[in-house]
């Protein structure tokens, strides 16, 4: 008999405050000495001038305080972003897959692509990262145009592009996000029987996402995937985590799953007599 092909899932994730603890805009603002970033973003949100999530790209292109941004500033900001723990373990696990299942992992973010690539260097291949892309002046290095912003419906466009390229069916798409800029893409995934995970208590998003999980550990997103998508039971999930050197220490499952994951203590072998 022919061995059945493994089920192929596309797992796509936002970046800011989904895989990281801090917002790229805050990090870049601190680097540039800009103190009123929040007020600028709030003003753009009230004006509805740009799609939610695309505020930083607009500021970099049009705001005088950000006009000095060069590629090297974006790369340095990425180095300063604080990532959630166990992110390398999550990516390695998804790359390996499981018996009967394989995963393709991509990052789709409205943050500048240079920031995300720099932050995830050595963890996620650059070709698996989609972010805001700029056209830089070859002489001054200044941003002279915005060529692509994966925010709002822009994220939907990237997801559909990946779906077609990878040949993944819609009900095997999983999207992970944290904020209002992820609403459009989550509605799109849900409407096509995919699975969505919110990683914050954002009320608007929590009403839309199939599952909400709150944890400081990136590996936690696998809890709803294994439990609700792949149908694994709690003992199996605990055993899988332990095989990765992690302990599913605390799991409060309600409408929102709150998960604490610890590194398992190293095993010591008894001395041979």
Beta strands, then each sheet from edge to edge (+ up, - down):
strand 1: 7-13
strand 2: 101-112
strand 3: 129-136
strand 4: 143-148
strand 5: 173-177
strand 6: 195-198
strand 7: 211-214
strand 8: 246-252
strand 9: 256-263
sheet 1: 4+ 3- 2- 1- 5- 6- 7- 9- 8+
end
